[in-house]
Amino acid sequence: MRPMMFALLLMSSVLWSAPAAARVVVASVEPVAMTLRALYGEQAEVVTLLAPNQSPHNPMLSPRQMLTLRQADLVVWLGAEAEPAVADLMARRDGPSVALLSLPGVTRREGGHEHDHDHSHEHDHAGALDPHLWLDPDNMAVLARGVAARDGDHLPDGEPGRFLEALDIARQAAAQRLAPLADRPWLSYHNPWGYFQQRLGLSAPVTVSAQLGAGPGSRRFVVLAEQVARGDVTCAVLEPEAQRGLIQRLCPDCRAVALDPLGRDHPDLDYPAWLDQVVAAGFERCLSP
């Protein structure tokens, strides 16, 4: 065989065997990324837009994060009402995306907490969206179907069916964990758990403050302490923003269980496993007598 012909054949075989460039799918928050990793498997590289140390409430995105968002093959996010900071960047993006709030069947919960630290109100804002949509497993089922409808050609065979089956099993396991504890009282700092609490049938918590980054005033503290004592509250579910010293003073007998509603400490898990083995298990540990 001539050297030139051999070289061409060798180059051709290298090109045919070279792996295609990885499809990059960006998720705005970690629980959405957990869902996408379960859906895509090795068919895509799933990137979480926010770093673990970035708050989704007021994120300051780096130039690299902005570039990642613009260049992604697909962006999956919550939607403008839940993520206004991401919405500003999405308005400058030309590529495809899936927004959970735009999908039929999504469950909305009104009464979101206040994110503006200069605001003095200490109550839920009637009519405001609770942005923690991912804490309702039914919403993650809606999202999986939405991604399949938008990007199904890039999902492995059997998806989203496998994910939906795993999610249903995890939800049933979580319900079994928590059913005996449904009426138990509990304490939350600003209660990001509303979707989870309502879907799993838990009682509403005593909520310390609807305003992130600020504790209750002295008068409100007295009222809360009376609620805790009168309600025999012995469980405090502490999100990362919770002021632990304040919670300790308010409920010295509470069993405190730390849970991150954003799942930033469990990026190795898929969403069904996180829902049952971390979130539901954490509530079970806290609420148990």
The 8 nearest C-alpha neighbors of each residue, nearest first, counted from 0:
[[1, 2, 5, 4, 3, 6, 8, 7],
 [0, 2, 4, 3, 5, 6, 7, 8],
 [1, 3, 5, 4, 6, 0, 7, 8],
 [4, 2, 6, 5, 1, 7, 0, 8],
 [5, 3, 7, 1, 6, 2, 8, 0],
 [4, 6, 2, 8, 3, 7, 9, 1],
 [7, 5, 9, 3, 4, 8, 10, 2],
 [8, 6, 10, 4, 9, 5, 11, 3],
 [7, 9, 11, 5, 10, 6, 12, 4],
 [10, 8, 6, 12, 11, 7, 5, 13],
 [11, 9, 7, 13, 8, 12, 6, 14],
 [10, 12, 8, 14, 9, 13, 7, 15],
 [13, 11, 15, 9, 14, 10, 16, 8],
 [14, 12, 10, 16, 11, 15, 17, 9],
 [15, 13, 11, 17, 12, 16, 10, 18],
 [14, 16, 12, 13, 17, 11, 18, 10],
 [15, 17, 13, 14, 12, 18, 11, 19],
 [16, 18, 14, 15, 13, 19, 12, 20],
 [19, 17, 16, 20, 15, 21, 14, 13],
 [20, 18, 21, 17, 22, 16, 15, 14],
 [19, 21, 22, 18, 23, 17, 43, 44],
 [22, 20, 43, 23, 19, 44, 42, 18],
 [21, 23, 43, 44, 72, 20, 24, 42],
 [24, 22, 44, 71, 72, 43, 45, 21],
 [25, 23, 73, 45, 74, 72, 71, 44],
 [24, 26, 74, 46, 45, 47, 75, 48],
 [27, 25, 47, 75, 32, 28, 31, 76],
 [26, 28, 48, 76, 47, 75, 25, 49],
 [29, 27, 31, 26, 30, 47, 49, 32],
 [28, 30, 32, 31, 47, 33, 261, 262],
 [31, 29, 33, 32, 28, 262, 270, 261],
 [32, 30, 34, 29, 33, 28, 26, 35],
 [31, 33, 29, 35, 26, 30, 34, 47],
 [34, 32, 269, 270, 30, 36, 31, 35],
 [33, 35, 31, 270, 37, 32, 36, 269],
 [34, 36, 38, 32, 37, 33, 39, 31],
 [37, 35, 33, 39, 38, 40, 34, 32],
 [36, 38, 34, 35, 40, 269, 39, 33],
 [39, 37, 35, 36, 40, 159, 158, 34],
 [40, 38, 42, 154, 36, 43, 37, 35],
 [39, 41, 36, 42, 37, 38, 43, 155],
 [42, 40, 43, 39, 44, 36, 155, 21],
 [41, 43, 39, 40, 154, 153, 155, 22],
 [44, 42, 22, 41, 23, 39, 21, 45],
 [43, 45, 23, 22, 24, 21, 46, 42],
 [44, 46, 24, 25, 23, 43, 36, 32],
 [45, 47, 25, 26, 48, 24, 44, 32],
 [48, 46, 26, 49, 25, 27, 29, 28],
 [47, 49, 27, 26, 46, 25, 64, 28],
 [50, 48, 47, 53, 28, 51, 27, 55],
 [49, 51, 53, 52, 48, 47, 54, 263],
 [52, 50, 263, 53, 49, 264, 54, 29],
 [51, 53, 50, 54, 49, 263, 55, 58],
 [54, 52, 50, 51, 49, 58, 55, 59],
 [53, 55, 56, 58, 57, 52, 49, 51],
 [56, 54, 58, 57, 53, 49, 28, 82],
 [55, 57, 54, 58, 114, 82, 84, 53],
 [56, 58, 55, 54, 59, 84, 114, 53],
 [59, 57, 55, 54, 60, 53, 56, 84],
 [58, 60, 61, 57, 53, 84, 54, 55],
 [61, 59, 64, 58, 65, 62, 49, 63],
 [60, 62, 64, 63, 65, 59, 66, 58],
 [61, 63, 65, 64, 66, 60, 67, 59],
 [64, 62, 66, 61, 65, 67, 60, 68],
 [65, 63, 67, 61, 66, 62, 60, 68],
 [64, 66, 62, 68, 63, 67, 69, 61],
 [65, 67, 63, 69, 68, 64, 70, 62],
 [68, 66, 64, 70, 65, 69, 71, 63],
 [69, 67, 65, 66, 71, 70, 64, 25],
 [68, 70, 66, 92, 67, 71, 65, 94],
 [69, 71, 67, 68, 66, 72, 94, 92],
 [72, 70, 73, 23, 68, 69, 24, 67],
 [71, 73, 23, 24, 22, 70, 94, 74],
 [74, 72, 24, 71, 96, 95, 25, 75],
 [75, 73, 96, 25, 24, 26, 97, 76],
 [76, 74, 97, 26, 96, 98, 25, 27],
 [75, 77, 27, 98, 78, 26, 97, 99],
 [76, 78, 99, 98, 100, 81, 82, 79],
 [77, 79, 98, 100, 81, 80, 76, 82],
 [78, 80, 83, 86, 82, 81, 77, 85],
 [79, 81, 78, 82, 83, 128, 130, 100],
 [80, 82, 130, 79, 78, 77, 83, 128],
 [81, 83, 79, 85, 84, 80, 78, 86],
 [84, 82, 86, 79, 85, 80, 81, 87],
 [85, 83, 86, 82, 87, 58, 88, 57],
 [86, 84, 88, 87, 83, 82, 89, 79],
 [85, 87, 83, 89, 79, 88, 84, 90],
 [86, 88, 85, 90, 84, 89, 83, 91],
 [89, 87, 90, 85, 86, 91, 92, 84],
 [88, 90, 86, 92, 91, 87, 85, 69],
 [89, 91, 88, 87, 92, 86, 93, 85],
 [92, 90, 89, 88, 93, 87, 69, 86],
 [93, 91, 89, 69, 90, 94, 88, 68],
 [92, 94, 91, 95, 69, 90, 89, 96],
 [95, 93, 92, 96, 72, 73, 69, 71],
 [96, 94, 73, 74, 93, 72, 97, 92],
 [95, 97, 74, 73, 75, 98, 94, 76],
 [96, 98, 75, 74, 76, 99, 146, 145],
 [99, 97, 78, 76, 77, 101, 100, 75],
 [100, 98, 77, 101, 102, 142, 78, 76],
 [99, 101, 78, 98, 102, 77, 105, 80],
 [100, 102, 99, 98, 103, 78, 97, 105],
 [103, 101, 99, 100, 105, 104, 145, 98],
 [104, 102, 105, 101, 141, 100, 145, 99],
 [103, 105, 102, 106, 141, 138, 137, 100],
 [104, 106, 138, 103, 102, 141, 100, 107],
 [107, 105, 138, 104, 108, 132, 137, 135],
 [108, 106, 105, 109, 128, 132, 129, 100],
 [107, 109, 129, 128, 106, 110, 194, 193],
 [108, 110, 128, 126, 127, 129, 111, 107],
 [111, 109, 125, 127, 124, 123, 126, 129],
 [112, 110, 129, 128, 127, 109, 123, 124],
 [113, 111, 209, 123, 210, 114, 124, 110],
 [112, 114, 210, 115, 209, 211, 111, 123],
 [115, 113, 211, 116, 210, 56, 112, 57],
 [114, 116, 117, 118, 113, 210, 211, 119],
 [115, 117, 118, 114, 212, 211, 210, 213],
 [116, 118, 115, 119, 114, 210, 213, 120],
 [119, 117, 116, 115, 120, 113, 210, 114],
 [118, 120, 117, 121, 210, 116, 213, 115],
 [121, 119, 122, 118, 210, 209, 113, 123],
 [122, 120, 209, 208, 210, 119, 123, 215],
 [123, 121, 209, 120, 124, 208, 112, 210],
 [122, 124, 110, 112, 209, 111, 125, 121],
 [123, 125, 110, 127, 111, 126, 122, 112],
 [126, 124, 110, 127, 123, 109, 111, 128],
 [125, 127, 109, 110, 124, 128, 111, 108],
 [128, 126, 110, 111, 109, 124, 125, 129],
 [127, 129, 109, 111, 130, 110, 108, 126],
 [128, 111, 130, 108, 109, 131, 110, 127],
 [129, 131, 81, 132, 128, 111, 82, 80],
 [132, 130, 133, 129, 134, 191, 194, 192],
 [131, 133, 130, 134, 135, 138, 194, 129],
 [134, 132, 135, 131, 139, 138, 30, 136],
 [135, 133, 195, 132, 194, 131, 136, 192],
 [134, 136, 194, 195, 133, 137, 138, 132],
 [137, 135, 139, 138, 134, 140, 133, 170],
 [136, 138, 140, 135, 139, 141, 106, 105],
 [139, 137, 141, 136, 140, 135, 105, 142],
 [138, 140, 142, 136, 141, 137, 133, 143],
 [139, 141, 137, 143, 138, 142, 163, 144],
 [142, 140, 138, 144, 139, 143, 145, 105],
 [141, 143, 139, 145, 140, 144, 99, 146],
 [144, 142, 140, 146, 145, 141, 139, 147],
 [145, 143, 147, 141, 142, 146, 148, 140],
 [146, 144, 142, 148, 147, 143, 141, 149],
 [145, 147, 149, 143, 148, 144, 150, 142],
 [148, 146, 151, 144, 150, 145, 149, 143],
 [147, 149, 145, 146, 151, 150, 144, 143],
 [148, 150, 146, 147, 151, 145, 97, 96],
 [151, 149, 147, 152, 146, 153, 148, 154],
 [150, 152, 147, 154, 153, 148, 149, 146],
 [151, 153, 150, 154, 147, 155, 149, 148],
 [152, 154, 151, 150, 155, 42, 39, 43],
 [153, 155, 151, 39, 152, 158, 156, 42],
 [156, 154, 158, 157, 39, 153, 42, 40],
 [157, 155, 158, 154, 159, 160, 153, 152],
 [156, 158, 160, 161, 155, 159, 154, 162],
 [159, 157, 160, 161, 156, 155, 38, 154],
 [158, 160, 162, 161, 163, 38, 143, 157],
 [159, 161, 158, 163, 162, 157, 164, 165],
 [162, 160, 164, 158, 163, 159, 157, 165],
 [161, 163, 165, 159, 164, 160, 166, 38],
 [164, 162, 166, 160, 165, 161, 167, 159],
 [163, 165, 167, 161, 166, 162, 160, 168],
 [166, 164, 162, 168, 163, 167, 169, 161],
 [165, 167, 271, 163, 169, 164, 168, 162],
 [166, 168, 170, 164, 169, 165, 163, 171],
 [167, 169, 165, 171, 166, 170, 172, 164],
 [170, 168, 172, 166, 271, 171, 167, 275],
 [169, 171, 173, 167, 172, 168, 166, 174],
 [170, 172, 174, 168, 173, 169, 167, 175],
 [171, 173, 169, 175, 170, 174, 168, 176],
 [174, 172, 170, 176, 275, 279, 171, 175],
 [173, 175, 171, 177, 176, 172, 178, 199],
 [176, 174, 172, 173, 178, 177, 171, 179],
 [177, 175, 173, 174, 178, 172, 283, 279],
 [176, 178, 180, 174, 175, 179, 283, 181],
 [177, 179, 181, 180, 175, 174, 176, 200],
 [180, 178, 177, 181, 176, 175, 182, 183],
 [181, 179, 177, 178, 183, 182, 286, 287],
 [182, 180, 201, 178, 183, 179, 202, 200],
 [183, 181, 202, 180, 184, 201, 179, 200],
 [182, 184, 180, 181, 286, 185, 202, 201],
 [185, 183, 232, 204, 182, 202, 230, 186],
 [186, 184, 234, 204, 232, 235, 205, 233],
 [185, 187, 235, 205, 204, 234, 206, 236],
 [188, 186, 206, 190, 236, 189, 235, 204],
 [187, 189, 207, 241, 206, 190, 208, 237],
 [190, 188, 209, 208, 206, 187, 207, 191],
 [191, 189, 187, 192, 188, 206, 193, 204],
 [190, 192, 193, 189, 131, 260, 129, 194],
 [193, 191, 190, 195, 194, 196, 134, 260],
 [194, 192, 196, 195, 191, 197, 190, 108],
 [195, 193, 135, 197, 134, 196, 192, 198],
 [194, 196, 134, 198, 135, 192, 193, 197],
 [197, 195, 201, 193, 199, 194, 198, 200],
 [196, 198, 200, 194, 195, 199, 193, 201],
 [197, 199, 195, 200, 196, 194, 135, 136],
 [200, 198, 196, 197, 201, 195, 174, 177],
 [199, 201, 197, 198, 196, 181, 202, 178],
 [202, 200, 181, 196, 199, 197, 182, 203],
 [201, 203, 182, 181, 204, 184, 200, 183],
 [202, 204, 201, 205, 196, 184, 185, 193],
 [205, 203, 185, 186, 206, 187, 202, 184],
 [204, 206, 186, 187, 185, 207, 203, 227],
 [207, 205, 187, 188, 204, 189, 208, 186],
 [206, 208, 188, 189, 187, 205, 215, 209],
 [209, 207, 189, 210, 121, 206, 188, 215],
 [208, 210, 112, 189, 121, 122, 123, 113],
 [211, 209, 113, 208, 213, 121, 112, 114],
 [212, 210, 213, 114, 209, 113, 116, 189],
 [211, 213, 116, 210, 214, 240, 241, 242],
 [214, 212, 211, 210, 215, 116, 208, 242],
 [213, 215, 208, 216, 212, 207, 210, 242],
 [216, 214, 219, 220, 208, 217, 207, 213],
 [215, 217, 219, 218, 220, 214, 221, 213],
 [216, 218, 220, 219, 221, 215, 222, 214],
 [219, 217, 221, 220, 216, 222, 215, 223],
 [218, 220, 222, 216, 221, 217, 215, 223],
 [219, 221, 217, 223, 218, 222, 215, 216],
 [222, 220, 224, 218, 223, 219, 225, 217],
 [221, 223, 219, 225, 220, 224, 226, 218],
 [222, 224, 226, 220, 225, 221, 227, 219],
 [225, 223, 227, 221, 226, 222, 249, 220],
 [224, 226, 228, 222, 223, 227, 229, 221],
 [227, 225, 223, 229, 224, 228, 230, 222],
 [226, 228, 224, 232, 230, 225, 229, 231],
 [227, 229, 225, 231, 230, 226, 224, 232],
 [230, 228, 226, 231, 227, 225, 232, 224],
 [229, 231, 227, 232, 228, 226, 184, 225],
 [232, 230, 228, 229, 227, 233, 184, 226],
 [233, 231, 227, 184, 230, 185, 234, 228],
 [232, 234, 253, 254, 252, 231, 185, 235],
 [235, 233, 185, 253, 254, 285, 286, 232],
 [234, 236, 186, 255, 185, 187, 253, 254],
 [237, 235, 256, 187, 257, 255, 186, 234],
 [238, 236, 257, 241, 258, 256, 235, 187],
 [237, 239, 259, 258, 241, 240, 257, 236],
 [240, 238, 241, 259, 237, 258, 257, 242],
 [241, 239, 238, 242, 212, 211, 237, 188],
 [242, 240, 188, 238, 239, 237, 243, 189],
 [243, 241, 245, 244, 246, 240, 188, 214],
 [242, 244, 246, 245, 241, 247, 237, 248],
 [245, 243, 247, 246, 242, 248, 249, 241],
 [244, 246, 248, 243, 247, 242, 249, 214],
 [245, 247, 249, 243, 244, 248, 250, 242],
 [248, 246, 251, 244, 250, 245, 249, 243],
 [249, 247, 245, 246, 250, 251, 244, 243],
 [248, 250, 246, 247, 224, 245, 251, 223],
 [249, 251, 247, 253, 252, 248, 246, 227],
 [250, 252, 247, 248, 253, 249, 246, 254],
 [253, 251, 250, 233, 254, 247, 232, 234],
 [254, 252, 233, 234, 250, 251, 255, 235],
 [253, 255, 234, 233, 235, 285, 256, 252],
 [254, 256, 235, 253, 236, 234, 257, 237],
 [257, 255, 236, 285, 237, 235, 258, 254],
 [256, 258, 237, 236, 238, 255, 259, 239],
 [259, 257, 238, 237, 260, 256, 236, 281],
 [258, 260, 238, 261, 262, 239, 263, 257],
 [261, 259, 262, 258, 238, 191, 192, 134],
 [262, 260, 259, 263, 29, 30, 28, 264],
 [263, 261, 259, 264, 265, 260, 30, 29],
 [262, 264, 261, 265, 51, 266, 29, 259],
 [263, 265, 262, 266, 259, 51, 261, 267],
 [266, 264, 267, 262, 263, 268, 273, 277],
 [267, 265, 268, 263, 264, 262, 29, 33],
 [266, 268, 265, 269, 33, 264, 273, 263],
 [269, 267, 266, 265, 273, 272, 270, 33],
 [268, 270, 33, 272, 37, 271, 34, 273],
 [269, 271, 33, 273, 34, 272, 274, 30],
 [272, 270, 166, 274, 169, 273, 269, 165],
 [273, 271, 275, 274, 270, 276, 269, 268],
 [274, 272, 277, 270, 276, 271, 275, 268],
 [273, 275, 271, 278, 272, 277, 270, 276],
 [276, 274, 279, 173, 272, 169, 273, 277],
 [277, 275, 280, 273, 272, 274, 278, 279],
 [276, 278, 273, 280, 275, 281, 279, 274],
 [279, 277, 281, 274, 280, 275, 276, 282],
 [278, 280, 275, 282, 173, 281, 277, 283],
 [281, 279, 283, 277, 276, 278, 282, 284],
 [282, 280, 284, 278, 283, 279, 277, 285],
 [281, 283, 285, 279, 284, 280, 286, 278],
 [282, 284, 280, 286, 281, 285, 287, 177],
 [285, 283, 281, 282, 287, 286, 280, 256],
 [286, 284, 282, 234, 283, 287, 256, 254],
 [287, 285, 283, 234, 284, 282, 183, 288],
 [286, 288, 284, 285, 283, 180, 282, 183],
 [287, 286, 233, 285, 183, 180, 284, 234]]
